[in-house]
């Protein structure tokens, strides 16, 4: 418990400087590294013919994003299909099958990294680098770019300029992802993660058996896998293997690298929105106003400086959701497994099935909650063997998809729920609801509602399809309640663009490749476009003034309301299926 | 404040509402309310299942299943009826309101003046815009119009409820008359300004009846939320069937429908239109006619209120506030003389002087044979010549000075100081003299209406800024502003200044409300987000405004703002309540659905409901019964008290959010206790 608390405390300190740095990048402000990066970016802009000062409205931005991603999907698909050529292929891997290629390429472009293949046997080094690692950068940068555009829309400095997608993509890659990756990658190499182009080595173990030790550019993939909340492992067993994640320190590096940027995103949001307020002050009061006119109280606190006023409450809401889930998961895993206890296996260390001894229950449940909350999808233990309730938490957090969430999109989702919370709270104080100084009206409600419908629709409809058809049922390896959990987990992971798997599912079949491919695609782009549309619609509106009578969204009570709204709107939707899956399994196990 | 029927429901409204709730069952009508439409579809499906229980392959013993389907079907039917009833009651109350207004609208005879000067008697319903009619004492004014000739006192009690007649004359700001009012004395020539059937009253009645009610932007946004919730829950239910099958549970169609109806926001869905109609109705009961529901809601958003000083904040008349003796005269002497001059002075100045004097202990009485001199514009003073020859006068400083000088008197050295001091305070000095001796000065000042200070405090508590407009000089304006406690003022204000202020505030993103009556107020009324015109005002002002106050009381805008807020709060609170109810309903229905196949899930039956059937039916019955229980709240509105947004949010969240979570747990348990024995009696203990 102490190590979890310390880990989180250090995170809270680390996230602030990172957030401030990312804010400077997003807002186009001067940073200490500008002399270097301006040159690099300049060269890239010149080569690619990007004119960064060309502004885009939300539609052009969304179209640029989708088309760029689309072109990359096509290119990546071709590479996967022809990877058998002898380039960077010391292990002689063959071409990937069509439906699997379809699934894999969508999976990596959408920042999901659902893997229906095993890295060791499924991909050549060329594919690992050109498709997997490349996509890990671009998909993360795309998500972050969308989020930055979204925040610009909410901050509403102009009526229709949300920035330039290509410039954002380049800036985020060169100034955030690359430097962070280099530093993190070095640290991982220091901890013993391999980074080479040699073929796999075969060694004789002490017991005399032969073992294949995987080699390759692992560290490079490993760091961006976490930094970009991607999650796709170099190897099938992902961060549970000592090759990808050898020590407790590397485990921490990986944890922080997946937690930092989504958290920084919220700070960026808080700072950019605060930016606007500072520009509006001082409020021009009537010159000839009578005595006693109450001036708007300007609060200034430490947390406000760190997270920004509006960012603070969003960060708090996400934090509350995270801690509740984290607590339940840790508690459930610590309880151990009564079925194993009955067989005479000590459960004093908690449920250790499928966990690495070097991580134990604490680091495993923390990693599990983090990887699903921040929708990375990397795993350091097998989620399939988590206790039923311990496994329900990662599933639930992917169903909510707002607990920090993936690179940028988590914040966008949370803001969508904030719009709902503001709508209800606004009515309750007798005003037309307003958020960040803009009125929330029919159009925004329509878009927000659509956003919120998409997620349960994808998860529930496809899960129903899977358990209702022979092709779907064939994948379930563990019939009964746990089988339903496997199915729900798979689609929740796809829709939330998480990518972790319960791994029990035999999922490399036509049915699973195609369905999860579609879910990942729609889960990513539909909501992203709708959310950009919300920002686009809000930025056109005039700012309404703030007074004691308006709803304050920078308070702790708003954070609590937001938590309730998320639980009631998102969690209740999944209550029936969760009751049939993990809850039924838990009650049966402990009956 | 209301002068009309305040009872929530009369037998007549009840009877009409019951009929109305059946008429509204028409699916074409129900489609306008998607949430309740889903319930009605559920009703039709269960109706079919009541006759053919096995139609969709439901399993279960034949008679039990049929009985179950029938009960679900009946409860759903009642749910729809309850929702329709709520809407009908609201409409009924509106109609009752309209009926009392309509009584004034009996078809009357009108004397139409033809171009050649002759008169022709026509029915008022035949009058067209532009017609000129002649109306004399005792006759009813046949339609809305403008006075083009004459002056008369008009009894407008039929519309305003105010019994004192008002003066209407051609030209100026008092030239507008309303159809249905009666001329008490003299005569008027009126040019009709609206076609029959399109008068103010007609439009008002249509609005009150709810006939021309349009959904407001907030209502549209809320409907969107409710519809999307309905869609989400439909997705949950439809996918639950195959997922249940996988888990070995074949869910009955009626159970799925029951769960759907329980989860979708029927409570707010059923009451939403009733809340809207009731909100308009509350405004009308206040004798304010809103041109649209949107106008009422906009009131809730008001940030800045522009108020005229005269008539709204102050009485406008200058009333005596103090006496200042000069030149060595005693204060009691001054008071006595001031009172003497005012004994027969019926002006507000005179009356208030006398009142203040009496208050300060003066007992002067009328003396016989005293000669009272009235105020004239030439002399600018009034007073009394007592039988003993004493001449007492009060009047404008210069007039009295001249009068005293003409009688050979001296001007006291401190008179000018006192006069200037009063002027600088924003007051008006009235000098008093006895023969050729100046005794002192009466300090007249504009008085803030009682209760205004508290009202402005209430407004400040909810974050509304008040700006006072006045033609006075900045000094006077500042004095009144300070006294009343407004946040800002504009002195020496011209009509175009008002528009500038409104535009400036709006540029800062504020919603501005203002009141006005004169024609020169019309552009500002149109520019403001909420414009409240006085019924006594000109037609131009009324057309430009989006609300008209029939009582012509400008302070009413404050109450209208509160009604607007209350309307939104009621909607938000019931939405929260409705959504919060879902938690308890889940805990009632989910274990009931799966308990047979997965006995372990009975742990989730935290309410310990008797049987699966009783659990599902209890939740469904609670869902139906809560609608009529909340009708009074929907009609009257959630209690509103001014407080800061944070406090109000916390308070309402506690009552309607937390209350919404707890109430159904209690309610469902009670219903279950009641119906479980009944179900067992008819042999429906288990599936």
HADDOCK unambig.tbl for C-alpha pairs under 7 A between the chains (distance, minus, plus):
assign (segid A and resid 286 and name CA) (segid B and resid 488 and name CA) 6.97 0.50 0.50
assign (segid A and resid 288 and name CA) (segid B and resid 488 and name CA) 6.67 0.50 0.50
assign (segid A and resid 288 and name CA) (segid B and resid 489 and name CA) 6.78 0.50 0.50
assign (segid A and resid 289 and name CA) (segid B and resid 487 and name CA) 6.14 0.50 0.50
assign (segid A and resid 289 and name CA) (segid B and resid 488 and name CA) 3.92 0.50 0.50
assign (segid A and resid 289 and name CA) (segid B and resid 489 and name CA) 6.02 0.50 0.50
assign (segid A and resid 290 and name CA) (segid B and resid 478 and name CA) 6.76 0.50 0.50
assign (segid A and resid 290 and name CA) (segid B and resid 481 and name CA) 6.56 0.50 0.50
assign (segid A and resid 290 and name CA) (segid B and resid 482 and name CA) 6.56 0.50 0.50
assign (segid A and resid 290 and name CA) (segid B and resid 487 and name CA) 5.54 0.50 0.50
assign (segid A and resid 290 and name CA) (segid B and resid 488 and name CA) 4.81 0.50 0.50
assign (segid A and resid 290 and name CA) (segid B and resid 489 and name CA) 6.74 0.50 0.50
assign (segid A and resid 291 and name CA) (segid B and resid 482 and name CA) 6.83 0.50 0.50
assign (segid A and resid 292 and name CA) (segid B and resid 487 and name CA) 6.80 0.50 0.50
assign (segid A and resid 293 and name CA) (segid B and resid 487 and name CA) 5.08 0.50 0.50
assign (segid A and resid 424 and name CA) (segid B and resid 572 and name CA) 5.69 0.50 0.50
assign (segid A and resid 425 and name CA) (segid B and resid 649 and name CA) 6.69 0.50 0.50
assign (segid A and resid 427 and name CA) (segid B and resid 568 and name CA) 5.18 0.50 0.50
assign (segid A and resid 427 and name CA) (segid B and resid 569 and name CA) 5.25 0.50 0.50
assign (segid A and resid 427 and name CA) (segid B and resid 571 and name CA) 6.85 0.50 0.50
assign (segid A and resid 427 and name CA) (segid B and resid 572 and name CA) 4.59 0.50 0.50
assign (segid A and resid 428 and name CA) (segid B and resid 568 and name CA) 6.82 0.50 0.50
assign (segid A and resid 428 and name CA) (segid B and resid 569 and name CA) 4.39 0.50 0.50
assign (segid A and resid 428 and name CA) (segid B and resid 572 and name CA) 4.74 0.50 0.50
assign (segid A and resid 428 and name CA) (segid B and resid 573 and name CA) 5.70 0.50 0.50
assign (segid A and resid 428 and name CA) (segid B and resid 649 and name CA) 6.22 0.50 0.50
assign (segid A and resid 428 and name CA) (segid B and resid 652 and name CA) 6.65 0.50 0.50
assign (segid A and resid 429 and name CA) (segid B and resid 569 and name CA) 5.74 0.50 0.50
assign (segid A and resid 429 and name CA) (segid B and resid 645 and name CA) 6.05 0.50 0.50
assign (segid A and resid 429 and name CA) (segid B and resid 648 and name CA) 6.08 0.50 0.50
assign (segid A and resid 429 and name CA) (segid B and resid 649 and name CA) 5.82 0.50 0.50
assign (segid A and resid 430 and name CA) (segid B and resid 300 and name CA) 5.90 0.50 0.50
assign (segid A and resid 430 and name CA) (segid B and resid 565 and name CA) 4.08 0.50 0.50
assign (segid A and resid 430 and name CA) (segid B and resid 566 and name CA) 6.10 0.50 0.50
assign (segid A and resid 430 and name CA) (segid B and resid 568 and name CA) 4.75 0.50 0.50
assign (segid A and resid 430 and name CA) (segid B and resid 569 and name CA) 4.66 0.50 0.50
assign (segid A and resid 431 and name CA) (segid B and resid 300 and name CA) 5.39 0.50 0.50
assign (segid A and resid 431 and name CA) (segid B and resid 301 and name CA) 5.07 0.50 0.50
assign (segid A and resid 431 and name CA) (segid B and resid 565 and name CA) 6.33 0.50 0.50
assign (segid A and resid 431 and name CA) (segid B and resid 568 and name CA) 6.61 0.50 0.50
assign (segid A and resid 432 and name CA) (segid B and resid 218 and name CA) 6.80 0.50 0.50
assign (segid A and resid 432 and name CA) (segid B and resid 301 and name CA) 6.26 0.50 0.50
assign (segid A and resid 441 and name CA) (segid B and resid 217 and name CA) 6.65 0.50 0.50
assign (segid A and resid 441 and name CA) (segid B and resid 218 and name CA) 6.58 0.50 0.50
assign (segid A and resid 441 and name CA) (segid B and resid 221 and name CA) 5.64 0.50 0.50
assign (segid A and resid 442 and name CA) (segid B and resid 217 and name CA) 6.48 0.50 0.50
assign (segid A and resid 442 and name CA) (segid B and resid 220 and name CA) 5.84 0.50 0.50
assign (segid A and resid 442 and name CA) (segid B and resid 221 and name CA) 3.97 0.50 0.50
assign (segid A and resid 445 and name CA) (segid B and resid 221 and name CA) 5.86 0.50 0.50
assign (segid A and resid 445 and name CA) (segid B and resid 224 and name CA) 6.56 0.50 0.50
assign (segid A and resid 445 and name CA) (segid B and resid 225 and name CA) 6.61 0.50 0.50
assign (segid A and resid 446 and name CA) (segid B and resid 224 and name CA) 6.05 0.50 0.50
assign (segid A and resid 449 and name CA) (segid B and resid 225 and name CA) 6.47 0.50 0.50
assign (segid A and resid 449 and name CA) (segid B and resid 228 and name CA) 5.80 0.50 0.50
assign (segid A and resid 453 and name CA) (segid B and resid 232 and name CA) 5.86 0.50 0.50
assign (segid A and resid 457 and name CA) (segid B and resid 235 and name CA) 6.36 0.50 0.50
assign (segid A and resid 460 and name CA) (segid B and resid 236 and name CA) 6.99 0.50 0.50
assign (segid A and resid 460 and name CA) (segid B and resid 239 and name CA) 6.10 0.50 0.50
assign (segid A and resid 461 and name CA) (segid B and resid 239 and name CA) 5.91 0.50 0.50
assign (segid A and resid 464 and name CA) (segid B and resid 239 and name CA) 5.38 0.50 0.50
assign (segid A and resid 464 and name CA) (segid B and resid 242 and name CA) 5.66 0.50 0.50
assign (segid A and resid 464 and name CA) (segid B and resid 243 and name CA) 5.45 0.50 0.50
assign (segid A and resid 467 and name CA) (segid B and resid 242 and name CA) 6.96 0.50 0.50
assign (segid A and resid 467 and name CA) (segid B and resid 243 and name CA) 6.34 0.50 0.50
assign (segid A and resid 467 and name CA) (segid B and resid 246 and name CA) 6.11 0.50 0.50
assign (segid A and resid 468 and name CA) (segid B and resid 242 and name CA) 5.83 0.50 0.50
assign (segid A and resid 480 and name CA) (segid B and resid 247 and name CA) 6.53 0.50 0.50
assign (segid A and resid 481 and name CA) (segid B and resid 247 and name CA) 6.78 0.50 0.50
assign (segid A and resid 542 and name CA) (segid B and resid 509 and name CA) 6.48 0.50 0.50
assign (segid A and resid 543 and name CA) (segid B and resid 509 and name CA) 5.29 0.50 0.50
assign (segid A and resid 544 and name CA) (segid B and resid 509 and name CA) 3.98 0.50 0.50
assign (segid A and resid 544 and name CA) (segid B and resid 510 and name CA) 5.76 0.50 0.50
assign (segid A and resid 545 and name CA) (segid B and resid 508 and name CA) 6.32 0.50 0.50
assign (segid A and resid 545 and name CA) (segid B and resid 509 and name CA) 5.04 0.50 0.50
assign (segid A and resid 545 and name CA) (segid B and resid 510 and name CA) 5.50 0.50 0.50
assign (segid A and resid 547 and name CA) (segid B and resid 463 and name CA) 5.33 0.50 0.50
assign (segid A and resid 548 and name CA) (segid B and resid 462 and name CA) 6.19 0.50 0.50
assign (segid A and resid 548 and name CA) (segid B and resid 463 and name CA) 4.57 0.50 0.50
assign (segid A and resid 548 and name CA) (segid B and resid 644 and name CA) 5.84 0.50 0.50
assign (segid A and resid 548 and name CA) (segid B and resid 645 and name CA) 6.33 0.50 0.50
assign (segid A and resid 549 and name CA) (segid B and resid 462 and name CA) 4.61 0.50 0.50
assign (segid A and resid 549 and name CA) (segid B and resid 463 and name CA) 4.28 0.50 0.50
assign (segid A and resid 549 and name CA) (segid B and resid 644 and name CA) 5.88 0.50 0.50
assign (segid A and resid 549 and name CA) (segid B and resid 645 and name CA) 5.07 0.50 0.50
assign (segid A and resid 550 and name CA) (segid B and resid 645 and name CA) 6.07 0.50 0.50
assign (segid A and resid 551 and name CA) (segid B and resid 645 and name CA) 5.86 0.50 0.50
assign (segid A and resid 573 and name CA) (segid B and resid 233 and name CA) 6.93 0.50 0.50
assign (segid A and resid 573 and name CA) (segid B and resid 236 and name CA) 6.50 0.50 0.50
assign (segid A and resid 576 and name CA) (segid B and resid 590 and name CA) 6.56 0.50 0.50
assign (segid A and resid 584 and name CA) (segid B and resid 600 and name CA) 6.88 0.50 0.50
assign (segid A and resid 584 and name CA) (segid B and resid 601 and name CA) 6.24 0.50 0.50
assign (segid A and resid 587 and name CA) (segid B and resid 600 and name CA) 5.76 0.50 0.50
assign (segid A and resid 587 and name CA) (segid B and resid 601 and name CA) 6.96 0.50 0.50
assign (segid A and resid 588 and name CA) (segid B and resid 600 and name CA) 6.11 0.50 0.50
